[in-house]
Amino acid sequence: MRLKNRNHMVKENRLEETQLCAQALLGRTWVVKTDDPEMYNAIRRNYRELKEWFQEYCGFNLIFTRQVIKLEKVPGKAYPWMGFAEFSDPRDYGLFSFCLWYLEDKSDGEQFLLSEMVSAVLEHIAGFLHDKAEIAGIDLTNYDHRLSLARALRKLRELGILTVVDGDEGEWVRQDLDILYESSQVVHFVLRHFEKELSHYVNVNDLAAGVYPETAEGRAQKLRHSIFRRLIQEPVILDSEWSPEEHSYITAKHQAVCNNLRAISGLEGQRFGEGLILVQSNGASECEVFPTTKVVSDICLLLAGELRRTYENPVLQSMYQIQREADGSVLITLTALEQMLNKLREHYGKYWSKEHQSQTTTDLSGSVIAHLVEWKLGSCPDEQTVLLSPALARWEGTYPIAERREEEGGCLSAGK
């Protein structure tokens, strides 16, 4: 009996380790051995199981080397929030990509000056744009273009692709002071190779489509990959977002789908009236989850509760002109949303950060809407209306009762 219990504990520990590894692969760009040897070794121990699962259900390739482990993730559907939040112009992405082109030939630890990279990149861009007069080039005497390159360089540093030996991007932007960089080993794991030339793809979602055989098995594999990719990378998916074929698959196999996801990631798939959502079932997690630790998440939880109370009151529902759509979404005017947020700030603002306490109504609503959009809990059909996902009704936030507020520091209690 003792041996059986011990074996059971070993299996449980191994399962938990596998799930944390899967979450790390999904949540991180890569795992570098020198940066996190513990996670690197854990993934190595579970490599075969992880590789087989991600290949079978998502079509993701798990790259394993003596220095780096990377899961090549491909979105089932591309969204704006999947990009780099630090980038504010398409030019940023272009310069980021051209810098990667330059770094591809660099070895681990090789040093170079920014001026050398700029010279090579500008020459390459000029050749790339030859006979393409309709496409504007890069002019680094233009301050906005210099800021774009600075943002690209900072992102390369944040990802660990570059290390600054001497210098600063801000000083380069303002005074054209050169920077000494050092390349890292991970640069060779950034770019993804495609089956066709990029010019052959019509839109960004075509990049993720992949190539499957024109057989019944190939079509089934493509369908399975599309569904699992979206489930593990999107915060919530409404039934109305699936194609008829995908919806039939989810309806018929949702229990098996949820079991498979839980086994590899520890995330629990929960069905609700209008869709499917994955929730964290235990404390240990490598995933970024909602609600986050940001105050804006607290405000969204408070807003969810206020919306529920308003919708259940016919008088308030009429006053705020709240409309429920066929898929369960709630349509509300921007003015009504701002009125609700001002009401919440009046009652609970002293527990918010100074930034959110002092924001204008427009800025506060903008922050909340951006957070909801990032988590697929809301969208803006136009400049005057906000469409809130029925998934938002799964949460409600309240502050502790008055006599406990001082003792507990105004912590928010989230319920589902």
GUVO-760543 format. One record per residue (C-alpha): residue in three letters; x, y, z. Coordinates in nm, 3 decimals. Example, Ala and Ser with C-alpha at 12.3 -4.5 7.8 and 13.67 -1.06 7.14 Angstrom:
residues 2
NODE residuo      c1      c2      c3
NODE     ALA   1.230  -0.450   0.780
NODE     SER   1.367  -0.106   0.714
END
This chain:
residues 416
NODE residuo      c1      c2      c3
NODE     MET   0.000   0.000   0.000
NODE     ARG   0.283   0.241   0.081
NODE     LEU   0.448   0.169  -0.252
NODE     LYS   0.121   0.234  -0.432
NODE     ASN   0.071   0.566  -0.254
NODE     ARG   0.429   0.667  -0.324
NODE     ASN   0.388   0.584  -0.693
NODE     HIS   0.068   0.786  -0.697
NODE     MET   0.252   1.086  -0.549
NODE     VAL   0.532   1.051  -0.803
NODE     LYS   0.278   1.045  -1.087
NODE     GLU   0.103   1.353  -0.947
NODE     ASN   0.431   1.542  -0.914
NODE     ARG   0.532   1.442  -1.266
NODE     LEU   0.195   1.556  -1.403
NODE     GLU   0.224   1.891  -1.226
NODE     GLU   0.576   1.935  -1.363
NODE     THR   0.458   1.856  -1.717
NODE     GLN   0.176   2.109  -1.685
NODE     LEU   0.410   2.384  -1.561
NODE     CYS   0.646   2.306  -1.850
NODE     ALA   0.361   2.335  -2.101
NODE     GLN   0.254   2.667  -1.950
NODE     ALA   0.613   2.796  -1.965
NODE     LEU   0.642   2.700  -2.331
NODE     LEU   0.312   2.874  -2.407
NODE     GLY   0.381   3.183  -2.199
NODE     ARG   0.746   3.247  -2.278
NODE     THR   0.921   3.324  -2.604
NODE     TRP   1.177   3.053  -2.523
NODE     VAL   1.358   2.892  -2.231
NODE     VAL   1.734   2.956  -2.222
NODE     LYS   1.939   2.709  -2.018
NODE     THR   2.168   2.972  -1.867
NODE     ASP   1.873   3.192  -1.765
NODE     ASP   1.649   2.922  -1.614
NODE     PRO   1.833   2.589  -1.582
NODE     GLU   1.560   2.443  -1.359
NODE     MET   1.284   2.494  -1.616
NODE     TYR   1.514   2.392  -1.901
NODE     ASN   1.589   2.059  -1.730
NODE     ALA   1.222   2.005  -1.642
NODE     ILE   1.123   2.047  -2.007
NODE     ARG   1.406   1.815  -2.110
NODE     ARG   1.268   1.545  -1.877
NODE     ASN   0.921   1.585  -2.029
NODE     TYR   1.036   1.660  -2.382
NODE     ARG   0.889   1.359  -2.562
NODE     GLU   0.542   1.393  -2.409
NODE     LEU   0.531   1.770  -2.470
NODE     LYS   0.657   1.743  -2.826
NODE     GLU   0.404   1.473  -2.916
NODE     TRP   0.110   1.660  -2.760
NODE     PHE   0.183   1.998  -2.920
NODE     GLN   0.247   1.837  -3.258
NODE     GLU  -0.066   1.621  -3.243
NODE     TYR  -0.315   1.881  -3.121
NODE     CYS  -0.169   2.216  -3.232
NODE     GLY   0.079   2.142  -3.509
NODE     PHE   0.346   2.329  -3.309
NODE     ASN   0.710   2.230  -3.341
NODE     LEU   0.910   2.201  -3.017
NODE     ILE   1.272   2.298  -3.084
NODE     PHE   1.529   2.156  -2.844
NODE     THR   1.901   2.241  -2.841
NODE     ARG   2.176   2.231  -2.582
NODE     GLN   2.119   2.600  -2.506
NODE     VAL   1.757   2.688  -2.593
NODE     ILE   1.411   2.530  -2.598
NODE     LYS   1.142   2.702  -2.800
NODE     LEU   0.783   2.615  -2.889
NODE     GLU   0.708   2.758  -3.233
NODE     LYS   0.362   2.897  -3.167
NODE     VAL   0.129   2.996  -3.448
NODE     PRO  -0.198   3.181  -3.378
NODE     GLY  -0.520   3.009  -3.477
NODE     LYS  -0.647   3.360  -3.548
NODE     ALA  -0.442   3.678  -3.539
NODE     TYR  -0.545   3.972  -3.318
NODE     PRO  -0.390   4.318  -3.271
NODE     TRP  -0.314   4.245  -2.904
NODE     MET  -0.084   3.961  -3.011
NODE     GLY   0.170   4.217  -3.131
NODE     PHE   0.428   4.408  -2.928
NODE     ALA   0.255   4.659  -2.702
NODE     GLU   0.565   4.880  -2.713
NODE     PHE   0.541   4.928  -3.091
NODE     SER   0.330   5.218  -3.213
NODE     ASP   0.392   5.214  -3.588
NODE     PRO   0.423   4.944  -3.858
NODE     ARG   0.768   5.088  -3.921
NODE     ASP   0.875   4.953  -3.580
NODE     TYR   0.805   4.596  -3.694
NODE     GLY   0.983   4.653  -4.023
NODE     LEU   1.300   4.777  -3.853
NODE     PHE   1.277   4.498  -3.595
NODE     SER   1.273   4.244  -3.880
NODE     PHE   1.560   4.407  -4.070
NODE     CYS   1.768   4.410  -3.750
NODE     LEU   1.702   4.037  -3.714
NODE     TRP   1.819   3.991  -4.073
NODE     TYR   2.148   4.161  -3.981
NODE     LEU   2.188   3.961  -3.659
NODE     GLU   2.132   3.625  -3.830
NODE     ASP   2.498   3.623  -3.937
NODE     LYS   2.629   3.709  -3.591
NODE     SER   2.769   3.446  -3.357
NODE     ASP   2.700   3.422  -2.985
NODE     GLY   2.886   3.699  -2.801
NODE     GLU   2.997   3.881  -3.117
NODE     GLN   3.019   4.257  -3.065
NODE     PHE   2.935   4.531  -3.315
NODE     LEU   2.849   4.900  -3.328
NODE     LEU   2.501   5.031  -3.396
NODE     SER   2.642   5.245  -3.676
NODE     GLU   2.763   4.926  -3.848
NODE     MET   2.421   4.766  -3.823
NODE     VAL   2.244   5.083  -3.940
NODE     SER   2.469   5.109  -4.244
NODE     ALA   2.409   4.745  -4.343
NODE     VAL   2.033   4.763  -4.278
NODE     LEU   1.985   5.085  -4.477
NODE     GLU   2.179   4.938  -4.769
NODE     HIS   1.968   4.621  -4.754
NODE     ILE   1.645   4.823  -4.736
NODE     ALA   1.751   5.029  -5.038
NODE     GLY   1.806   4.710  -5.236
NODE     PHE   1.480   4.563  -5.110
NODE     LEU   1.285   4.872  -5.218
NODE     HIS   1.446   4.894  -5.561
NODE     ASP   1.171   4.945  -5.821
NODE     LYS   0.916   4.982  -5.539
NODE     ALA   0.867   5.358  -5.554
NODE     GLU   0.526   5.332  -5.387
NODE     ILE   0.689   5.215  -5.061
NODE     ALA   0.854   5.480  -4.846
NODE     GLY   1.210   5.412  -4.730
NODE     ILE   1.377   5.474  -4.394
NODE     ASP   1.530   5.813  -4.320
NODE     LEU   1.716   5.813  -3.990
NODE     THR   1.755   6.190  -4.000
NODE     ASN   1.379   6.188  -3.936
NODE     TYR   1.315   6.194  -3.560
NODE     ASP   1.012   5.962  -3.581
NODE     HIS   1.213   5.707  -3.778
NODE     ARG   1.490   5.720  -3.517
NODE     LEU   1.234   5.657  -3.243
NODE     SER   1.106   5.356  -3.439
NODE     LEU   1.454   5.205  -3.455
NODE     ALA   1.507   5.278  -3.084
NODE     ARG   1.185   5.092  -2.998
NODE     ALA   1.294   4.798  -3.214
NODE     LEU   1.636   4.787  -3.045
NODE     ARG   1.485   4.801  -2.696
NODE     LYS   1.255   4.511  -2.783
NODE     LEU   1.552   4.310  -2.909
NODE     ARG   1.724   4.375  -2.576
NODE     GLU   1.413   4.285  -2.376
NODE     LEU   1.391   3.951  -2.559
NODE     GLY   1.756   3.880  -2.482
NODE     ILE   1.861   3.892  -2.847
NODE     LEU   2.091   4.189  -2.789
NODE     THR   2.295   4.305  -2.491
NODE     VAL   2.421   4.662  -2.452
NODE     VAL   2.792   4.674  -2.375
NODE     ASP   2.818   5.052  -2.385
NODE     GLY   2.572   5.325  -2.479
NODE     ASP   2.200   5.399  -2.469
NODE     GLU   1.926   5.414  -2.735
NODE     GLY   1.790   5.739  -2.595
NODE     GLU   2.128   5.909  -2.629
NODE     TRP   2.157   5.778  -2.985
NODE     VAL   1.817   5.925  -3.074
NODE     ARG   1.900   6.265  -2.925
NODE     GLN   2.272   6.303  -2.992
NODE     ASP   2.362   6.028  -3.241
NODE     LEU   2.603   5.869  -2.990
NODE     ASP   2.708   5.522  -3.105
NODE     ILE   2.620   5.205  -2.909
NODE     LEU   2.825   4.890  -2.866
NODE     TYR   2.608   4.576  -2.872
NODE     GLU   2.669   4.207  -2.822
NODE     SER   2.467   3.939  -2.999
NODE     SER   2.325   3.637  -2.814
NODE     GLN   2.265   3.275  -2.909
NODE     VAL   1.885   3.311  -2.924
NODE     VAL   1.893   3.526  -3.238
NODE     HIS   1.890   3.211  -3.452
NODE     PHE   1.559   3.097  -3.298
NODE     VAL   1.352   3.409  -3.366
NODE     LEU   1.262   3.393  -3.733
NODE     ARG   1.017   3.132  -3.855
NODE     HIS   1.050   2.968  -4.195
NODE     PHE   0.746   2.945  -4.422
NODE     GLU   0.662   2.698  -4.696
NODE     LYS   0.617   2.976  -4.953
NODE     GLU   0.750   3.324  -5.025
NODE     LEU   0.576   3.584  -4.807
NODE     SER   0.449   3.763  -5.118
NODE     HIS   0.230   3.459  -5.191
NODE     TYR   0.024   3.509  -4.874
NODE     VAL  -0.287   3.726  -4.900
NODE     ASN  -0.340   3.817  -4.532
NODE     VAL  -0.187   3.758  -4.191
NODE     ASN  -0.414   3.462  -4.111
NODE     ASP  -0.285   3.281  -4.421
NODE     LEU   0.058   3.275  -4.255
NODE     ALA  -0.081   3.047  -3.985
NODE     ALA  -0.284   2.822  -4.213
NODE     GLY  -0.009   2.568  -4.275
NODE     VAL  -0.003   2.299  -4.542
NODE     TYR  -0.218   1.988  -4.502
NODE     PRO  -0.282   1.697  -4.739
NODE     GLU  -0.609   1.708  -4.934
NODE     THR  -0.741   1.397  -4.762
NODE     ALA  -1.001   1.328  -4.492
NODE     GLU  -0.719   1.282  -4.241
NODE     GLY  -0.553   1.607  -4.352
NODE     ARG  -0.878   1.803  -4.317
NODE     ALA  -0.941   1.654  -3.972
NODE     GLN  -0.589   1.745  -3.863
NODE     LYS  -0.628   2.102  -3.991
NODE     LEU  -0.958   2.139  -3.803
NODE     ARG  -0.811   2.002  -3.479
NODE     HIS  -0.505   2.225  -3.499
NODE     SER  -0.715   2.535  -3.566
NODE     ILE  -0.940   2.470  -3.265
NODE     PHE  -0.667   2.385  -3.014
NODE     ARG  -0.447   2.675  -3.125
NODE     ARG  -0.726   2.920  -3.054
NODE     LEU  -0.824   2.761  -2.723
NODE     ILE  -0.474   2.777  -2.575
NODE     GLN  -0.393   3.126  -2.703
NODE     GLU  -0.717   3.323  -2.673
NODE     PRO  -0.866   3.421  -2.335
NODE     VAL  -1.222   3.330  -2.433
NODE     ILE  -1.402   3.211  -2.746
NODE     LEU  -1.775   3.253  -2.796
NODE     ASP  -1.973   2.990  -2.984
NODE     SER  -2.059   3.257  -3.241
NODE     GLU  -1.687   3.293  -3.328
NODE     TRP  -1.649   2.934  -3.451
NODE     SER  -1.716   2.828  -3.806
NODE     PRO  -2.006   2.578  -3.842
NODE     GLU  -1.755   2.293  -3.877
NODE     GLU  -1.557   2.405  -3.571
NODE     HIS  -1.875   2.455  -3.368
NODE     SER  -1.991   2.102  -3.449
NODE     TYR  -1.653   1.966  -3.336
NODE     ILE  -1.662   2.160  -3.007
NODE     THR  -2.023   2.064  -2.938
NODE     ALA  -1.961   1.695  -3.000
NODE     LYS  -1.620   1.668  -2.833
NODE     HIS  -1.602   1.950  -2.581
NODE     GLN  -1.547   1.711  -2.287
NODE     ALA  -1.260   1.533  -2.462
NODE     VAL  -1.115   1.869  -2.567
NODE     CYS  -1.128   1.999  -2.209
NODE     ASN  -0.974   1.677  -2.073
NODE     ASN  -0.685   1.699  -2.321
NODE     LEU  -0.619   2.063  -2.235
NODE     ARG  -0.630   1.996  -1.861
NODE     ALA  -0.395   1.697  -1.889
NODE     ILE  -0.119   1.892  -2.061
NODE     SER  -0.164   2.243  -1.919
NODE     GLY  -0.360   2.213  -1.594
NODE     LEU  -0.614   2.461  -1.733
NODE     GLU  -0.980   2.376  -1.680
NODE     GLY  -1.213   2.424  -1.975
NODE     GLN  -1.551   2.554  -1.858
NODE     ARG  -1.858   2.577  -2.077
NODE     PHE  -2.099   2.864  -2.019
NODE     GLY  -2.412   2.970  -2.203
NODE     GLU  -2.235   3.140  -2.492
NODE     GLY  -1.893   2.981  -2.515
NODE     LEU  -1.589   2.816  -2.360
NODE     ILE  -1.331   2.963  -2.127
NODE     LEU  -1.012   2.821  -1.973
NODE     VAL  -0.949   2.888  -1.604
NODE     GLN  -0.651   2.823  -1.377
NODE     SER  -0.741   2.535  -1.145
NODE     ASN  -0.446   2.555  -0.905
NODE     GLY  -0.216   2.816  -0.753
NODE     ALA   0.106   2.738  -0.939
NODE     SER   0.100   2.886  -1.287
NODE     GLU   0.328   3.008  -1.564
NODE     CYS   0.031   3.160  -1.748
NODE     GLU  -0.081   3.519  -1.753
NODE     VAL  -0.437   3.509  -1.621
NODE     PHE  -0.732   3.742  -1.579
NODE     PRO  -0.780   3.923  -1.349
NODE     THR  -0.424   4.048  -1.353
NODE     THR  -0.249   4.223  -1.065
NODE     LYS  -0.309   4.561  -1.230
NODE     VAL  -0.560   4.804  -1.080
NODE     VAL  -0.736   4.827  -1.416
NODE     SER  -0.833   4.459  -1.373
NODE     ASP  -0.992   4.549  -1.037
NODE     ILE  -1.190   4.822  -1.209
NODE     CYS  -1.307   4.576  -1.475
NODE     LEU  -1.429   4.340  -1.201
NODE     LEU  -1.618   4.623  -1.036
NODE     LEU  -1.763   4.721  -1.373
NODE     ALA  -1.879   4.361  -1.431
NODE     GLY  -2.073   4.371  -1.103
NODE     GLU  -2.220   4.713  -1.179
NODE     LEU  -2.331   4.596  -1.523
NODE     ARG  -2.499   4.292  -1.372
NODE     ARG  -2.691   4.502  -1.120
NODE     THR  -2.785   4.756  -1.385
NODE     TYR  -2.904   4.495  -1.632
NODE     GLU  -3.120   4.326  -1.367
NODE     ASN  -3.291   4.658  -1.288
NODE     PRO  -3.540   4.749  -1.567
NODE     VAL  -3.531   5.119  -1.478
NODE     LEU  -3.149   5.140  -1.487
NODE     GLN  -3.135   4.920  -1.796
NODE     SER  -3.359   5.164  -1.978
NODE     MET  -3.175   5.468  -1.843
NODE     TYR  -2.835   5.340  -1.960
NODE     GLN  -2.984   5.204  -2.286
NODE     ILE  -2.826   4.862  -2.241
NODE     GLN  -2.902   4.616  -2.520
NODE     ARG  -2.841   4.242  -2.518
NODE     GLU  -2.732   4.092  -2.850
NODE     ALA  -2.824   3.748  -2.988
NODE     ASP  -2.489   3.597  -2.882
NODE     GLY  -2.527   3.723  -2.524
NODE     SER  -2.302   4.027  -2.567
NODE     VAL  -2.410   4.355  -2.410
NODE     LEU  -2.409   4.674  -2.616
NODE     ILE  -2.369   4.997  -2.421
NODE     THR  -2.294   5.354  -2.523
NODE     LEU  -1.957   5.501  -2.435
NODE     THR  -2.137   5.776  -2.241
NODE     ALA  -2.321   5.520  -2.025
NODE     LEU  -1.998   5.328  -1.962
NODE     GLU  -1.824   5.647  -1.851
NODE     GLN  -2.113   5.726  -1.616
NODE     MET  -2.076   5.383  -1.456
NODE     LEU  -1.700   5.426  -1.418
NODE     ASN  -1.744   5.768  -1.256
NODE     LYS  -1.995   5.615  -1.014
NODE     LEU  -1.748   5.337  -0.927
NODE     ARG  -1.465   5.588  -0.882
NODE     GLU  -1.682   5.793  -0.648
NODE     HIS  -1.744   5.486  -0.429
NODE     TYR  -1.413   5.299  -0.457
NODE     GLY  -1.161   5.543  -0.602
NODE     LYS  -0.964   5.571  -0.276
NODE     TYR  -0.855   5.209  -0.324
NODE     TRP  -0.729   5.271  -0.677
NODE     SER  -0.385   5.386  -0.785
NODE     LYS  -0.319   5.759  -0.801
NODE     GLU  -0.306   5.732  -1.179
NODE     HIS  -0.661   5.597  -1.203
NODE     GLN  -0.788   5.830  -0.931
NODE     SER  -0.673   6.137  -1.123
NODE     GLN  -0.742   6.025  -1.481
NODE     THR  -0.995   6.215  -1.686
NODE     THR  -1.315   6.026  -1.759
NODE     THR  -1.203   5.978  -2.119
NODE     ASP  -0.864   5.839  -2.018
NODE     LEU  -1.015   5.611  -1.752
NODE     SER  -1.268   5.463  -1.994
NODE     GLY  -0.991   5.428  -2.253
NODE     SER  -0.775   5.229  -2.007
NODE     VAL  -1.064   5.002  -1.910
NODE     ILE  -1.174   4.941  -2.269
NODE     ALA  -0.816   4.867  -2.380
NODE     HIS  -0.782   4.611  -2.099
NODE     LEU  -1.113   4.447  -2.188
NODE     VAL  -1.016   4.432  -2.556
NODE     GLU  -0.678   4.280  -2.467
NODE     TRP  -0.857   3.998  -2.283
NODE     LYS  -1.130   3.959  -2.548
NODE     LEU  -1.391   4.072  -2.298
NODE     GLY  -1.497   4.373  -2.502
NODE     SER  -1.469   4.552  -2.835
NODE     CYS  -1.564   4.884  -2.994
NODE     PRO  -1.798   4.854  -3.295
NODE     ASP  -1.762   5.231  -3.340
NODE     GLU  -1.642   5.538  -3.151
NODE     GLN  -1.963   5.577  -2.950
NODE     THR  -2.047   5.220  -2.843
NODE     VAL  -1.881   4.937  -2.652
NODE     LEU  -1.969   4.569  -2.696
NODE     LEU  -1.905   4.366  -2.380
NODE     SER  -1.858   3.989  -2.399
NODE     PRO  -2.097   3.765  -2.205
NODE     ALA  -1.782   3.607  -2.060
NODE     LEU  -1.737   3.923  -1.850
NODE     ALA  -2.045   3.819  -1.654
NODE     ARG  -1.841   3.525  -1.523
NODE     TRP  -1.666   3.767  -1.289
NODE     GLU  -1.775   4.015  -1.026
NODE     GLY  -1.553   4.212  -0.792
NODE     THR  -1.637   4.361  -0.454
NODE     TYR  -1.428   4.530  -0.186
NODE     PRO  -1.437   4.401   0.174
NODE     ILE  -1.707   4.538   0.404
NODE     ALA  -1.639   4.872   0.572
NODE     GLU  -1.505   4.742   0.904
NODE     ARG  -1.248   4.522   0.725
NODE     ARG  -1.131   4.774   0.467
NODE     GLU  -0.855   4.930   0.673
NODE     GLU  -0.736   4.594   0.804
NODE     GLU  -0.719   4.431   0.460
NODE     GLY  -0.598   4.735   0.271
NODE     GLY  -0.892   4.752   0.036
NODE     CYS  -0.817   4.423  -0.137
NODE     LEU  -1.061   4.319  -0.406
NODE     SER  -1.241   3.987  -0.384
NODE     ALA  -1.308   3.832  -0.723
NODE     GLY  -1.586   3.582  -0.777
NODE     LYS  -1.688   3.378  -1.077
END
